């Protein structure tokens, strides 16, 4: 996964300064990898953000050109009423369980209470009247809310009600991240930090763009999905009708439904610096494999975000190596023994730390590459003109005026490199740990630190994305090595490192087969022949 070194320097896609970089003082990692990825955005949020873009952009509406970066605006819905009912209302559960309130009065009692909580400054608020026109009883509202709440992701983290998310089976279940002050909603870039926009751009630039877009629409953006219809009804959208849940009959929307249109914000797409990278086709192919599988639709989201995480990691590592001019292939030593084999654990730990070190080193390499192509920098270097050197750095990376009081131009450059490597946002060196850990590719223990170790959920995702029906175990390992650079067994270890002692890798291979067997993903036919099975192979492939 290494691209041409010359292409890794300055041949990135140009983009008009139309708001993407308007608030970005430093543009180093942004030009190296894309704008942008923050530590708080874990893989499932990245997938949700990508789906948000897909839900707004009609198929074929985004034109890809080899010379110019895509430029478009997409809609980000608030869905404030749905969010409020699911995550903020304190009255529904209480009134449902209150035996002192007559059944015939519960709906009225709840509306009086919830309106005071929803918009206390407005008298005679009728914000939720539409629910009484659709549901026969408050009990049915309660059941609908419970069903949607059961779809919540990451429930162990207590976040504000505008930063909680649902597993998606239809477009009306997409809940982007918002900040709210008073009645003012603003699209928050903490959890939806643009990483999902980068994934959207990768998928859209891949050779599988049409295929993956169709699969996304069928799996996640089907407005006729029954659970999605419930979400749409609870949102109070104009097209919501009681018949949505019972029949296909049409009727005119009521006045309250007319007044319950979904508000939204608009935002520009992020920046992905290269028109083509082989990582784009790899991630798109993996998305297709998982979405085409016979795994039940409601279970596809988990392996999808995990496979997205390992693909994003592969892209970041490949870009790092390309910038550094490294010719050796990408590899990731993965522990399958749960840390029990110390040698493989230490090798996986060293390997992980090496990738973090290389990400830091790539920042220095990239800055030097770009500055070496700048005439003002070359002139300042010859004359040791620190003032001109500061202007050159500003020209290349659009930073604010540097305040460093360096003794030389070289020292100024080194100070700027340190500044870029210590930044708290869009720092790939820092992001490798949360990305890998939340994908199921890194584990951490006190006194040991982090190391590459594949958990069971990522293992299932790898099988879904890499196995058609059944393959021999060694062929499975060869596939993982080719696609992601994973080194698990002795064959791949020798391929990467030459003639080495492989006892630890043999142990690792045995541990892998044992775990696959526990997951019902292997079948051993003899002492020399074990097969990895994909029980969810699609019945037929797309053309």
N, C-alpha and C positions, 0 to 999 in steps of 0.2 A: 504494500500500500504506500509506495513512495512515488511521488510525482517528480517531474523534471525540475532540477535545481534552479535553472534560469527562470522557469515559470513561477517558482516560489518567491522570487524577489519582487519585482515591481509590476508584473503583468496582471495585476488584479483588475477586476471590473471597476470602471469608473461609475460614480454615482453623483448626481446633482445634490448639492447640500440643501435638501428640501425638508429638513426636519429630522432626518434619521440621526444626524450627528450634531444637531443644534445645541444640545446640552452636554456634549461630551468634550471634556477638555483634553484628554489624552486618547490618541487613536493608534495604539501600538498593537495590542492583542486583537483589537477590532479588525485591523487590516490583516493580521496573521490568520485568524480563525473565523471571524464573523462578529457581528454586533447583534446580540451579545449573550453571554451566559453568566448567570450569577449563582453563587453557592446555594441560595435558598431554593432554587428551582430544581427539584428532584425529578427523575424521569417521568413519573406519572403526570406531573404538571406540564412537562414538555409536550407530552402527547395530547393532553387536553387543550393546550394552547394551539397546537397544530390543527386540531379538530375545529377550534374556533375560527381559524382562517378558512378552512375548507367549507364550513357552514355558511360563510359569507360570500365566498367566491364561486360562481357558477362554473361548471366544467368548461374548459376551453377559454375562459375569460382572461387568464393570465398568460401573456405571450412571452416566450423565452427567446432571447436573442443572444448570440455569442458575443456581441460587442458591448451590450448595455445591461446594466442591472435592472431587474424588474422594478417598476414603480407603480404602486397602487395603494389605495386606502381600503380598509375593510371594517365592517361593522362589529361592534362588541356590545352585546345586549346586557342591560342591567339585570332584568328579571327580579326586580326588587320585591314584588309581592310573593313570588314563589320562594325566594330566599327567606323572607320574613316568616312565612307559614312554616317552613321546615326548620329553621335554625334560631328564630328569635321570639316567636309567639310563646308567651308564658300562660296563656289562658285556655287554650283548647283542651289540653290534657286535664287541667283542673276542673273545668266545667263538665267534661265527659264523665269524670269519676265522682262528681258531686251528686249524691243521691237526693239531696234536698231540692234540687232544681227539677221541676217537671219536664218530661221529655219534650212536650210541646213548646216549652219556653226556652230550651237550651240554645237553639240557634240564635234567637233574639238576644239572649244574655251574652253569648259569646261575641256577637257582632258589636254590642255596646262596649264590651271590655277590650276587644282587639283593636277597635278603631281608636280608642283613647291611647293605646300603646303605640299604634302605627303612626298616627299624626295627631298628637295631643293638642296642638295649637289650633286645629281646625274644628269648628263646631259642626255637629250633625254630619260627621264624616260617614260616607257610605262606600268606603273603599272596597269592601268585601261583599257587597250586596249581590254581586254576580254569582257567588257560590250558592246562595239560596235558590237562585233560578235554575241551577244545574243539579244540585244534590237534594234528595228528598229529606235528608235528616243530617244533623251535625255528626251523627255516628258515621255516616258515609264519608264526610269530609275527613274525619279522624282516621278512617281506614286508608284513605288516599294519601294523606300526609305520612302515615306510618310506612306505607309501601315505598314512597319516595325516599324517606329518611333511611330506610334499609339499604338504599343504593349509595349511601355516603361513603366516600373514600377517606382513608387515613383518620378514622374517628378518634384515635388515641391522642391526637394533637388538638388541643383546645385553642381554636383560632376564632377571630371575630366572625360574625355571621355573614359578612360579605367576602370572606376568604375561605369558604368551605365548599367542597366540590362533590359532584355526583359521578358515579360510573355512567357512561353515556350509551344509550341505545336509540336516541333520537335527538334532533337538533335543539329541541326545547329543554333538554336536560343539561345543556352546556352552560356552566356558571363561571364566567371569567372572574378574575380577581379584581375587586374594586375597593377603594377607600371611600368612606363617606363622612362628611362633616356637615352636620345639620341636614339639609335636604339636597346637598350638592354631592353628586357622585363623580369620582374621577378614576379612570383606569389605572390600577396600581401595577407597577413594574417590579414588585418584589418577588412574587411567585410566578407571574407570567412575564418573565424578564426578557423575552424575545427568543429564548432557546427553541420554543415550539415553532416560531417563524422560520428559524434556520432549518428545522426538520421539514417544514412545508416546502421551502425552497429546494432542499435536496431532493425530495420526492418529486417535485414538479420539474426539476431539471434532469431527472433520470430517464433512461430509455423505457421504463415501466410506468411512466406518468399516467397515461390513460387507464391502464389496468388497475393501478393502485387507487386512483381516484374513484373508479366505479366500485371497488370493494369497500372503500371507506363510506361511500354513500349508502351502500346496501347494509353495512354492518352498524354504522354509528349515526347516520343522518337520515334514517327512514322516519318521516314525519307520521306515518301511519302505524308505527310500533305502538302497541297498547299502553305500555308504560309511558312512552313519550306523550301520548294523548292525555294521560292523567296530568303530567307536568304542564302541558299546554293549558288545560282546564284550570288548574290551580293558579297559573300565571294570570288568568283573566284576559286572555287575548281575544281579539275581536271575533275570530273564527270559531271560538269555543262554543260548543252546543252540547246539550245533554245527549243528543243522538250520537255524538262522537264515540261514546262507549257502548252504544246499543245497536245502531244501524247506520246506513249510509244516507238517510233521508236528509233533505236540506230545509232550512228555515231561516228567516231573517233574524239577524242579531238584534238583541234588545238594546235599549238605551245604555244600560250599565256596561254591556259588553263593548259598545261603541266607544265608551270612555276609558277602556282598559287596554290601550295599545301599549306594546312593549317599547320602552325607551332604550336608547342605545348611544354609545359613544363611537367615535371614529378614530382610527389610528393608522399610521403608515407602516408598511412592511419593513422588516429589518434588513440587514446587509450580510450577504454571503459572498466572499471575495472572488471565488473562482467559478466560471461557468460550468466547468466539468471537473469532477473528481471521481475516481472509481468507487469511493465510499458511497456516492449517491445511488449507484446501481445496486450495491450490496444491501443497503438499508431498505431500498424499495422492494427488492426481491424477497427479503425477509418479511416485510409487511405483507406482501402478497401471499407468501407461504402460510403465515399464521391466519390471515383473514380468509383464505380459501379452505382452511382445514375444517374438518367436521366437528371440531370442538364447539360446544354450545355457545351461541353468540354472547351471552352474558359472561362467559368465562374467558373471552379472547383478550380483554383489556389488559389483564395481568401479564401474560407472556409478551404482549405487544410492547408494553412500556419497558419491560426488562431487556428485550432484544434491541429496542431503541437505545437504551443506555449503553450496551456493549458496542453497538455500531457507532454511537457518538464518540465513545472513548477511542475506538479505532481511527476515526477521522481525526481527532485531536492529536493522537500519537503520530499518525502519518504526516500531518501537516508539520508537526514539530520536527520530524526527521528530515522532511524535505527542506525546511528552512535551514537546518543545520548542515545540509549537504551530506547527510549520512546515507551510505549505500546499503548497509545491512538491513534485512527485512525486519518488520515489526514482529516482536514476540512477547507473549504474556505467559509466564510460568504460573500455572494455576494449581493450587493445593486442593486435593479431593479427600484428604485424610482427616480433615477437621483439626489440623495442627498436630496430630499425633505423631507424624513423621517429622522429626525436627529438621532434617536436611532439606526436605522439600519445602517446608515452611520457611526456612531461612532463605532459600533460593527465591521463593515467591516474594518475600519481604524485600530482599535486595533488588529484585526486578522492579517492584512497585516504586521504591525510592529512586531508582535510576530514571524511571519515566518522569518523576517530579523534577529531578535535577535537570534532565534534558529540556523540560519545558521552560525552566529558568534560563538555561543556556541559549535556547532558541530566541528568547527576547533580545539578548545581546547580539546574536548573529543577525537577526532581522534589522535591528536598528543600524548596525554597521553596514549591511547591504544597501539599505535605502539611502543612508547618508553618503555612501561612496558614489552614488549616482547623482548627487546634488552638487552643482557647480559652486554654489556659495560655500558649502561645507568644505569642498576640496581647497578652495582659496583660503578659507579661514584656517585650515589645517596647516597650510604652507607658511602662513604668516603668524600663526598662533594668535589670531584675532578672536578673542573670546566673545566679544559683542556680536560679530558676524556669525560665529558658531551658534550662539543662542538663536539668532534669527533663522539659521538653517534648520535647526531642530524644530522651531515653530513652523516653518514652511512645510516640513515633511510630516509632522505628526499633529499639527494644529493645536498645540497646547497653549496655555497661557504663558506669559513671559516668565522664563526661568529666573529664579532668584538666587541660584547657587553662585557662590563666589569662588569659582575654581581657579587654580593656578595655571591651568593649561587647557587647551581644547580637548585633549585626550581625557583629562580628569573630568571635564564637563560632561563628556560623553559617558564616562563610567558612572557619574552621579545620576545621569538621566536613566541609564540602564537600571540602577538600583531603585530609582523612583518607580519605574515601570514594573519591576518585579515585586515591589512592596505594596502596590495599590490594592485596595480592598474590593474593587469591582472588576469583573471580567478578567480575573487572574487565573489562568488555566492551571498553573502550579498548585494553587489552593483548591481548584474545582475538581481535580482528579479524584480526591478522596470521597467527597459526598456523592459524586456521580457514580463511581464504582461501587461504593457501599450500598447505595440505594437501588442499584441494578442487580445486586446479589453477586458481585464479582470481587468484593473485598470484605474481609472481616477484621475486626480490631479487638485486641485484648490488652488489659492493663498490664504493663510491664513488658509487653512484647511489641505493641504497635500494630500498624496495619500491614496486611499482606494479601496478595491475590488468592482468593479461595471461592470456588463456585458453590452457591447454595442450591437447594433442591428446586426452588422455583425458577431460577435461571437455567438450571439443567433441563427442566421440562421445556422451557422456551427454546433452548438450543436444539433439542430434538425436533420440536415442531417446525423450526425454521430450516433444518438441515437434513432431515430424513424423509424419504419417500417410501412408505410401507416398511421396508426392512433393509438394513445394510450391515455388513460385518463390522464388529467393534473397531477393528483397526482402520477400516475405511471411514468410519465416523470420526475417529481421531484425526485422520488425514484431512477430512473436510473442515473440521474446526480449526486446524492449523492453517489451512489455506485461506479460509474466510476471515478469521479473527486473529491469527498468529498465536493461538493457544497451544501451549506445550504441556501435555499431561503425561504421556507415556514415553518409553525409552526410544522408540523410533524417531519421534519428532525431536527429542532431546539431542540425539546424535546428529540429526540433520542440522540443528541450530548450532551445536557446540562442538561437533566433531567427535572423536573417540574419547568418551568420558565414562566414568563409572556410573552405571544406570540403576543400581539397586533401589535407590529412593524412587525413581520414576516407575520401576516395576511395581513397587508397593502402591504408588499413586494410581496406577492403572487398575490394580486389584480393587482398590477402594472405589474407583469410579464404577466398575462393573457391579460391585455390591450395592451401591446406591441406586444405580439404574434398575437393578433387579427389585429392590425394595419399592421403587416407583412403578413397577410392572412395565418397564420399558426395555427389557432384554429377554432373550431366549437363548439358552446354551444348548447346542445340538451335540457337542462332543467336547473333549478336553481342549481341542484346538480350534473350535468354531463357536463363537458367540455372536448373536445378532442383536442390533439395537432396533427396536420396533417403534413405529409411530402409529398408535391406534387411531389417530384422527386424520389419516391421509384422505385428501379430497377424492370424491368419486370420479371427478373428471377435471381436467385442467382447462384454464381459459386459453383461448387462441392467442 
